[in-house]
Amino acid sequence: MTDADTRTWIVLLLLTGLAFALGERGGTAVLALAAGKFGLVAWQFMDLRHAARIWSAVLLVLLVCTLTAVVALR
């Protein structure tokens, strides 16, 4: 693992702990944390940073649509 991978992993652990601390009362904040974690994993560990920009855009649109649907159905 590189230093960037290690830093990303630590940030993911901290975000997971924060989401756990917020618990059920966090609501939308927990969803936002999950979206951030998704972005970090895709960017760092799925090498989206090296992919064509269209794939980053498609992934962002998919994430926004999914979060919108989840918030709308709550």
C-alpha angles and dihedrals in degrees: 000000000000126000090257090053091050093049091048091049091052091049089050090052091050092048090049090052091049091050089049091050091051090051120169094336091063094074109158092017090061089051090050090051090050090051091050091050090049090053093049093050093047093046099043108026102028090045094235087152088071096045127094114282091245090068091053089050093048091050092049092050090048091050094048092047092049094048091046091052093048093049092045092052095049 
